[in-house]
Amino acid sequence: MAKENKSKGNVPNLRFPGFEEEWKEVRLGEIATFQSGYAFKSEHFSEEGIKLVTPKNFTKNGYGNFESSISKCSVEKPPKNFLCSKDDLLILLTDLTPSCELLGKPLLVQQEDGEIWLNQRIVRLDFSTNVSKHWILQFLQTDRYHKVIKETATGSTVRHSSNKIIENINLQIPNLNEQDKIASFFSLIDLRIQTQNKIIEELNVLKTTITKRIFSCQLRFKNARGDNYEDWKTKKLGDVTTLINKRNKNNEKLPVYSINNKLGFVPQSEQFEGVDSEDRGYDITLYKIIDKNTFAYNPARINVGSIGYSGNLENIIISSLYVCFKTEEFVNDNFLFQYLKTDFFNKEVLRNVEGGVRDYLFYENFARIKFDLPCVEEQRKIANYLLSIDMKIDIETQFLNKLEEQKKFLLQQMFV
């Protein structure tokens, strides 16, 4: 069991019994050689050919995703030194994601990944015999390492790191026995995190599958007598909703909210690093007042799920750019919210958007969208069933977040 360390010097705050010596300070370039990837040409990418490791294979946990994110190249195989082997440690040098959260991320190749080839803008690290790649994998997930990567990254839209930057990163390293002990400990946490991710992934697949069956009427709910409810009726969204445009004309100092495509309504200060529209000096008299049981969506981002439902939230304001509406009494709000998150609705969005550089779905076009609506009782049963799956996903996700927080804390304590 790990114990708290009270001595000074190059040692972590928390370490395993039996290890007392200070850690040695080195540069990554002193303990590793760097192999840059092969410059495969994008025009040769295809559904057939050799399997490549690309940026989309990198994940937060360092073990990669080769199940659903596979790129292949139809050219002849490059030299053998670009072929990855089990326990090869890779680092991503270019990140195309808006958040840039994958730049510098490690990936440890697993036996089950099969034959994969090292692609450009990815580097492989080869170490001497007294260095554990599994220990280095954990170091490459510390805040200290990622702070260096973030501060030294170049580029504006696309962010880059380089072999030279990574080679010059300083770290403290224990002897091989302590490395192995630490690596084994974290591998158990990583395994639990991977299992938890798998549980959530399977629940999401279940939700998607059942949702498709329900909204295509392949799966029906029964009434108290065991019979199907009446047939679903085709409606327009304008038939079942009413546009809401209540403005904050009195300039009331109400909480300012935004719509997040994952969480729905969120305080704007959380969305924008502690600053809301009032702090920026915006005219909030134009903002819309939101009461209970109100829907709101961003007409320019509805295609990525930027829609929220206020539920019990009330006396808040949101930007005037949002489209807000309420439903008629014969509509179960939770049922409609589930429908608005389906691929069926997204396809209708694509058919009805308008605009030039950016597509918009204003209420007029939203109201024209047709969908099938069951009776209120079946709506309620469908909504409750799908919400029960959502609640299960939320519980499992919260547990995953706790595991990741625990690992982050332990990394801070067990690495100098």
Summary of the structure (lengths in Angstrom):
residues: 416
radius of gyration: 26.4
end to end distance: 18.4
largest distance: 75.7
contacts: 1181
relative contact order: 0.12
helix: 37%
strand: 23%
